[in-house]
Amino acid sequence: MKSTLQGKTALVTGASSGLGSDFARRLAQLGCGLILVARRNDRLREVQMEITSTSTISSTHTIPIEIIPADLNAPEVPRQLYDRLRASGRQVDVLINNAGVGLYGEFAQVPWERTRDMIQLDVLIMSEMMRLFIPDMVKRNFGYVLNVASIGAFQPSPTYAVYSAAKSYVFSLTEAVHYELRRTGVNCIVINPGVTRTEFLSVAGQTPTLYQRLIAMDSASVARIGIRAMLKGRASVTPGVFNSFFAWMMRFLPYQFAARLADMAMRM
């Protein structure tokens, strides 16, 4: 059966590893051309070569894949990226806002410069990417935007306080924009993964706890669930039965009790 994304083009940020590269692999399987953006040029090339060698549109045509090494944490990069693609005539039909980072540690002890950079990437850059690319999708009456939040969006999370707050922003913004776009051909969805087997914890500065190792989901499975929900027009998806139940349960708990549970989970 022909995919809705056959012959379309997806822009994936943070595409050099983890969820970003798995989103790219899944989109390529659906016949979608790719524009992969991340800081690490060598890792981007590895992903490009792997997908090129395993994904084809037909027996004679490979999936078109462009790599763009860029540090999205630089404030000028989103506009530069948008202008570059527009000048080259490249049309973005799917935007995967996956680039992001977390920081582990108590709020008053994490260096402010690192916290500020995280807010820049997880909140401001993500928002600007949406603002740049959505209007063109609306004009064409076709498009998908998938934003990566976290199960932490549903609760205050000690030791991940700012990260959790940033992902609450991502969740709320996406739900609102999804509603605003309801009469267009554009769908905006937020995915809220729990612990996933990626580089996230090591980059954040946390040694995985027993609890995290036990409940961690495979990155490829999370990406597959997200893309499937996106194509169904969902506004939000939380992968995994345990994660879904946990997110639902948080709605009924007092904030300080939820914070205590989150703190216990990060230390078990």
C-alpha positions in Angstrom: 0.0 0.0 0.0 1.3 3.4 -0.9 2.3 5.6 2.0 0.9 9.1 2.6 4.5 10.2 2.8 5.7 8.6 -0.5 7.8 11.2 -2.3 7.4 13.8 0.5 10.3 15.4 2.4 11.0 15.3 6.1 13.3 17.5 8.1 14.6 15.8 11.2 16.6 17.6 13.9 18.9 15.9 16.3 19.1 13.2 13.6 22.6 11.8 14.3 21.6 9.3 17.0 18.8 7.9 19.2 15.3 8.9 18.5 16.3 11.3 15.7 18.0 8.6 13.6 15.2 6.2 14.3 12.6 8.7 13.2 14.7 9.1 10.0 14.8 5.3 9.4 11.1 4.9 9.8 10.3 7.9 7.5 12.6 6.4 4.9 10.8 3.1 5.1 7.6 5.0 4.3 9.2 6.5 1.2 9.9 9.9 2.6 13.0 11.8 1.5 15.1 13.2 4.3 16.9 16.3 5.4 19.0 15.4 8.5 20.3 18.1 10.8 22.6 17.7 13.8 26.0 19.0 15.1 28.0 15.8 14.5 28.8 15.6 10.8 30.5 12.2 11.0 27.4 10.6 12.7 25.1 12.2 10.2 27.1 10.6 7.4 26.9 7.2 9.1 23.1 7.5 9.3 22.9 8.7 5.7 25.0 5.8 4.4 23.0 3.3 6.5 19.6 4.5 5.3 20.8 4.8 1.7 22.0 1.3 1.7 18.9 -0.2 3.2 16.0 2.0 1.9 14.8 2.3 -1.7 11.7 3.9 -3.3 11.9 1.3 -6.0 14.4 -1.1 -7.4 16.1 1.8 -9.3 15.6 4.8 -7.0 17.0 5.4 -3.6 15.6 7.6 -0.9 17.0 11.2 -1.3 18.9 12.1 1.8 20.6 15.5 2.5 22.7 16.1 5.6 23.2 19.5 7.1 25.7 19.8 10.0 24.5 22.7 12.2 24.4 23.6 15.9 20.7 24.4 16.4 21.5 25.9 19.8 22.8 29.0 17.9 19.9 31.5 17.7 20.5 32.4 14.1 20.5 28.8 12.8 16.7 28.1 12.4 16.3 31.1 10.1 19.4 30.3 8.2 18.2 26.7 7.7 14.8 27.8 6.5 16.3 30.3 4.1 18.7 27.8 2.7 16.1 25.2 2.0 13.7 27.8 0.5 16.4 29.2 -1.8 17.2 25.7 -3.0 13.6 25.0 -3.7 13.4 22.2 -1.0 9.9 21.8 0.4 9.5 20.4 4.0 6.4 18.3 4.3 7.2 16.8 7.7 9.1 18.5 10.5 10.4 16.3 13.3 11.5 18.6 16.2 13.7 16.1 18.0 16.7 18.1 18.9 16.9 18.6 22.6 18.9 18.0 25.7 18.3 17.3 29.4 20.3 18.2 32.5 20.4 16.1 35.7 21.0 17.9 39.0 19.4 20.2 41.5 18.3 23.5 40.0 20.5 25.7 42.3 23.6 23.6 41.5 23.5 23.2 37.8 25.6 26.0 36.1 23.2 28.7 34.7 24.9 28.8 31.3 24.0 25.1 30.8 20.5 25.6 31.9 20.0 28.6 29.7 21.4 26.7 26.7 18.9 23.9 27.4 16.0 26.3 27.5 17.2 27.9 24.3 17.2 24.5 22.5 14.3 22.8 24.0 11.9 25.8 24.0 12.9 28.7 21.8 14.5 26.8 18.9 11.8 24.3 18.8 9.1 27.0 18.7 10.9 29.0 16.0 11.2 25.9 13.8 7.5 25.5 14.1 6.8 29.1 13.3 9.1 29.1 10.3 7.8 25.9 8.6 4.1 25.6 9.5 2.8 28.6 7.4 4.2 27.0 4.2 2.5 23.7 5.1 -0.8 25.5 5.7 -0.5 27.2 2.3 0.0 23.8 0.7 -2.8 22.3 2.8 -0.5 19.4 3.8 2.1 18.8 6.5 3.0 17.1 9.7 4.9 18.4 12.7 6.1 16.1 15.4 7.5 17.6 18.6 9.4 15.5 21.1 8.4 16.2 24.7 8.7 13.7 27.6 6.7 11.9 30.2 8.2 14.5 32.5 5.9 17.1 30.9 3.1 15.8 33.2 4.8 16.3 36.6 7.3 18.5 38.5 10.6 16.5 38.4 13.2 17.2 41.0 16.8 16.8 39.6 15.2 17.4 36.1 13.3 20.5 37.2 13.9 22.8 34.2 13.9 20.0 31.6 10.5 18.8 32.9 9.2 22.4 32.8 10.5 22.9 29.3 8.7 19.7 28.1 5.5 20.9 29.8 5.8 23.9 27.5 6.3 21.7 24.5 3.3 19.6 25.4 1.0 22.5 26.0 2.1 24.5 22.9 1.7 21.4 20.6 -1.8 20.7 21.9 -2.8 24.3 21.3 -1.4 24.5 17.8 -2.9 21.1 16.9 -6.3 22.7 17.7 -5.5 25.9 15.8 -4.7 23.8 12.7 -7.8 21.6 12.9 -9.3 23.1 9.7 -6.1 22.8 7.7 -4.4 19.8 6.2 -1.6 20.1 8.8 -1.3 17.9 11.9 0.8 18.9 14.9 1.5 16.1 17.4 3.6 15.8 20.6 5.2 12.5 21.6 5.9 12.0 25.3 8.5 9.2 25.7 9.4 7.7 29.1 12.9 6.4 29.6 14.3 5.4 26.2 17.5 3.6 25.3 19.4 6.5 23.8 22.3 8.8 24.8 20.0 11.0 26.8 21.0 9.9 30.3 24.7 10.0 29.7 24.5 13.5 28.1 22.3 14.7 31.0 24.9 13.5 33.5 23.0 10.7 35.2 23.9 7.1 35.7 20.9 4.9 34.9 19.1 3.7 38.0 17.7 0.2 38.3 14.2 1.6 37.8 15.2 3.3 34.6 17.0 0.2 33.2 13.9 -1.9 33.9 11.3 0.3 32.2 13.4 1.7 29.3 11.9 1.3 25.9 13.7 0.7 22.6 14.2 3.8 20.6 13.1 2.3 17.3 9.8 1.3 18.9 9.2 4.7 20.3 9.8 6.3 16.9 7.5 3.9 15.2 4.7 4.6 17.6 5.2 8.4 17.2 5.1 8.3 13.4 2.0 6.0 13.4 0.2 8.4 15.7 1.2 11.4 13.6 -0.2 9.8 10.4 -3.5 9.1 12.3 -3.9 12.8 13.1 -3.4 12.4 16.9 -2.6 15.4 19.0 -0.5 13.5 21.5 0.9 10.0 22.2 2.7 8.5 25.2 4.5 5.3 24.1 4.2 2.3 26.4 1.5 1.0 28.6 3.3 1.9 31.9 4.1 5.4 30.6 0.6 6.0 29.5 -0.9 4.9 32.8 1.7 7.0 34.7 0.9 10.1 32.7 -2.9 9.5 33.2 -2.4 9.0 37.0 -0.4 12.2 37.4 -3.5 14.2 36.6 -5.1 13.2 39.9 -2.1 13.7 42.3 -1.2 16.8 44.2 1.9 18.4 42.7 4.1 17.9 45.7 3.2 14.2 45.9 3.9 13.9 42.2 7.2 15.6 42.7 8.1 13.1 45.5 7.2 10.2 43.3 9.4 11.6 40.5 12.3 12.1 42.8 12.0 8.6 44.1 12.0 7.2 40.6 15.2 9.2 39.7 17.0 7.7 42.7 15.9 4.1 42.8 
